[in-house]
Amino acid sequence: GDPPAFASPHAATTSPTGVAPTTTTHYAAWGGSVECVRHCAASGGGAMGDKDNVGRTMTHYAAWGGSVECVRHCAVSGGGAMGDKDNDGATTTAYARASSSAVCIAFCIANGA
């Protein structure tokens, strides 16, 4: 699918409202590389628990990218629970559906998203 619409492609700091814009760790989760997610989180690219400015977690981004391995990593590493909803009420499964990855969709459904 198309990449998510990012509010600020280089913002890895917390906004005045206390909500983190999209971080490099969000990008890495969307890209599906667990190694990149680990590196970005460890290097100040955004904490695993950061949500973007519309409430999307790392787990949402990983599902949006369609990577089961990355969804699993984010969910167990503090990147958001499988059932978390963004500000519009979309779950991890909704983001997996946007990725068109049947395997990721099935994984999210099976794990309560």
C-alpha positions as CSV (number, residue, x, y, z in Angstrom):
1,G,0.0,0.0,0.0
2,D,0.9,3.7,-0.1
3,P,3.0,5.0,2.8
4,P,1.0,6.7,5.6
5,A,0.5,10.4,5.4
6,F,3.1,11.9,7.8
7,A,2.5,15.2,9.5
8,S,6.3,15.8,9.8
9,P,8.8,13.5,8.2
10,H,11.7,14.6,10.4
11,A,10.1,15.3,13.7
12,A,11.4,13.1,16.5
13,T,10.7,15.4,19.3
14,T,7.6,15.8,21.5
15,S,5.2,18.6,20.5
16,P,4.0,21.2,22.9
17,T,0.8,19.2,23.4
18,G,2.9,16.2,24.7
19,V,2.1,14.1,21.6
20,A,5.0,12.9,19.5
21,P,4.8,13.6,15.8
22,T,5.8,10.8,13.5
23,T,9.3,9.6,14.5
24,T,12.0,7.7,12.7
25,T,11.0,4.7,14.8
26,H,7.4,4.9,13.4
27,Y,9.0,5.0,9.9
28,A,11.0,1.9,10.7
29,A,8.0,0.0,12.0
30,W,6.1,0.9,8.8
31,G,9.1,-0.4,6.8
32,G,8.9,-3.7,8.6
33,S,12.5,-4.1,9.8
34,V,12.8,-5.2,13.4
35,E,16.5,-4.4,13.3
36,C,15.8,-0.9,12.2
37,V,13.0,-0.4,14.8
38,R,15.5,-1.5,17.5
39,H,18.2,0.8,16.2
40,C,15.9,3.8,15.9
41,A,14.4,3.4,19.3
42,A,17.9,2.9,20.9
43,S,19.4,5.9,19.0
44,G,16.8,8.5,20.1
45,G,14.6,8.2,17.0
46,G,11.5,7.9,19.1
47,A,10.6,5.7,22.0
48,M,8.7,2.4,21.5
49,G,5.7,3.8,23.4
50,D,5.4,7.0,21.4
51,K,2.2,7.6,19.6
52,D,2.0,10.0,16.6
53,N,-0.2,13.1,16.5
54,V,-3.3,11.0,15.6
55,G,-2.7,8.3,18.2
56,R,-1.1,5.6,16.0
57,T,1.3,3.3,17.9
58,M,4.4,1.5,16.5
59,T,2.2,-1.6,16.3
60,H,-0.2,0.3,14.1
61,Y,2.6,1.3,11.8
62,A,4.1,-2.2,11.6
63,A,0.6,-3.6,10.7
64,W,0.2,-0.8,8.1
65,G,3.5,-2.0,6.6
66,G,2.2,-5.6,6.6
67,S,5.1,-7.2,8.5
68,V,4.0,-9.9,11.0
69,E,7.5,-10.1,12.5
70,C,7.5,-6.3,13.1
71,V,4.0,-6.3,14.5
72,R,4.9,-9.0,17.0
73,H,8.1,-7.2,18.0
74,C,6.4,-3.9,18.5
75,A,3.6,-5.4,20.5
76,V,5.9,-7.2,22.9
77,S,8.4,-4.3,23.1
78,G,6.1,-1.6,24.4
79,G,5.1,-0.3,21.0
80,G,1.4,-0.6,21.6
81,A,-1.0,-3.4,22.4
82,M,-2.7,-5.3,19.6
83,G,-6.1,-3.9,20.6
84,D,-5.0,-0.2,20.9
85,K,-7.1,2.2,18.9
86,D,-5.9,5.4,17.2
87,N,-7.8,8.7,17.7
88,D,-10.3,7.7,15.0
89,G,-10.9,4.3,16.6
90,A,-8.9,2.2,14.1
91,T,-7.3,-0.9,15.5
92,T,-4.1,-2.7,14.4
93,T,-6.3,-5.0,12.2
94,A,-7.6,-2.0,10.3
95,Y,-4.1,-1.0,9.6
96,A,-3.2,-4.5,8.5
97,R,-6.2,-4.4,6.1
98,A,-4.8,-1.2,4.6
99,S,-1.5,-3.1,4.0
100,S,-3.4,-5.8,2.0
101,S,-1.2,-8.5,3.7
102,A,-3.5,-11.5,4.3
103,V,-0.9,-13.0,6.6
104,C,-0.7,-9.8,8.7
105,I,-4.5,-9.4,8.8
106,A,-4.9,-13.0,10.0
107,F,-2.2,-12.5,12.6
108,C,-3.8,-9.4,14.0
109,I,-7.3,-11.0,14.2
110,A,-5.9,-14.1,15.8
111,N,-4.2,-11.9,18.4
112,G,-7.1,-9.8,19.4
113,A,-6.6,-6.7,17.4
